[in-house]
């Protein structure tokens, strides 16, 4: 209570005294969210319904943040969008894994063959992988749109949870302009962004933008750092009033050490169940320091039953994203025809510790091509949008997840081809009353061709995996007879390493599903598994939408919708369970958007109820005789709540904002199946069966909430403009956000419950009212508390977690010309 009182008092004092402010770089291409000199609440223009309209006229559940506001609030990465959108959670688990949740609907992304439940898009192009969309796009933006709920009609790929549309600033005809923003801060942070808009005659324009962002790691091992560079170019050509052609290309490289975790503790299995022991290490320790490695070496690892070794190699990230896209618009006699072809390429290589592995290595190449064609127009009382969509993606992935006594090596190629036809019709029954209906038919075809090889070292025989030897300290694990695998990237290299180091005598060419090697020391055995997965199949679904809109007054809109969503099933590298089913959602929404008091107050309300079925979840389970991380279907869930979004300008220089979300989620049917030693799940259990000597347990987690679904989320903000004559003004702003406690993993262990927290930011800017220069001072996370963002229970018994950034601060110089 004392901390909250001090924090609230601090924020109020800063707001009153004008010690905090927004950064403001007004660009004509982003004028819809630029500060108004003497007007009311600014308009934001969105295209979420495939047409330009005011955010207040869009009868859908949507949040939008303008490009200038993104810069002012320090939202330079996708993970920070939660500062502006209460319903959203974005986490990065290491490597190129980015997970997105909206109101508990989402998926923890551990593999690239699982489609995102929340569809990311960049410049109108739906991206198959969130890392590619967000790694390449967060600079020189026009806006970001966040759509809440299923997107089964107008978007290129179906999505059950929602969509995030990242929209870059576009070239402007006849306009020679540019701008830059350079900031420096603690952790040796440097961020430089710039853009230039060049007219080319009367009918063409070129816009070029670039960024370079670096900062040191927030953890003691150097992890949670940033090293990102990007370049974007767009050419707009309008030969006639009816034809517009815009072609764009972008390139981004993300390097550095990458996302980092820290040890929370570890679990050991005893006669009384699992016992948790705290690591005693801080949130900023990381996994690759002397203290972290010393702790690691006190933990016993199975099935070799020896103490784990220190991590020997530093992790790294080396990801390159690039793409080409075009938008061709032609005004025909029956409507506006839009064609969007796009090509994307990703090359991602990384070594990371993730859930306390030693270590994980991935090398992946992704390639996608898509084309969307749509026609929109008006015929009598009807507005219509019809279109077709084609998508093709190819993935080639090599993954090694070194757990010292267990070395899985996986290699797969994965292909997705999707076709869709869609249409939406709006009937204007009167000037104030409209009916909406939409349909989309989607056909997804997927295939996987992969191989899993596991090398598992046992102290004793393979049959004694569960029970450690009576005295391992004097047994095979202690005297060096058991191999501790380096991170080898092929089965042949691993076998050769075992032979050359004297662990086994020779290799057999037999590629049976299971193969045992006796260790030359006589101390144990090595089990090599060989499991190919070659699967293909198709998934199809007709999704629909129905809605009603009513203009209660000139600036008051009432709407109600019901919409279905679908996410295709797929295939995976999993022994025994190579496929998983599609998931489905039906969402009911009742909303109201209002402006009052001569555009001085904006109040938007939304109530929602979602029925979720067969959610695709990712957890450690028992399948095909081994313990494996796989995608499964969860059963049924319900999601309900409401949003309140209030903006007020009591006078032109003062803006107050408040966003509140109440969220109630519950699994009506959730059964998790696994076996020892991965049976540490905090739900009632029963015996589901026996496989040989292995007892399979079923855990009934029905009644638990969905992951990343805090019951209450509150975002508050204040901005004050203080004129300093005609040439300058001082702008002060502050934002604070409250997130209620929430669960971050499916074991529902105590450490996986993310505690509730406040976090606050502030800015102070001296600027010219209309363009020109601006200098800002900013501070983020005033409380200087690192909050848990993504907990994870490691397959080798560790409890680890990633944390949000500590307090950061700095100065920013900006200019427009």
Helices and strands as residue ranges (DSSP letters): H 2-17, G 28-33, E 45-46, E 53-54, G 55-57, E 62-66, H 67-72, G 78-83, E 88-94, E 97-102, E 105-106, E 118-122, E 125-126, H 130-135, E 141-148, E 162-168, E 177-185, E 189-200, E 204-215, E 226-237, E 243-254, E 262-270, E 273-278, H 290-296, E 300-301, E 306-307, E 316-331, E 336-352, E 360-379, E 382-402, E 406-428, E 433-459, G 462-464, G 472-474, H 491-500, E 514-518, E 524-553, E 556-567, E 570-571, E 579-580, E 583-596, E 601-613, E 616-623, E 626-633, E 636-651, E 654-667, E 671-675, E 684-691, E 694-700, E 712-724, E 728-739, E 742-743, G 750-752, E 753-754, E 757-767, E 772-780, E 788-793, E 798-803, E 808-816
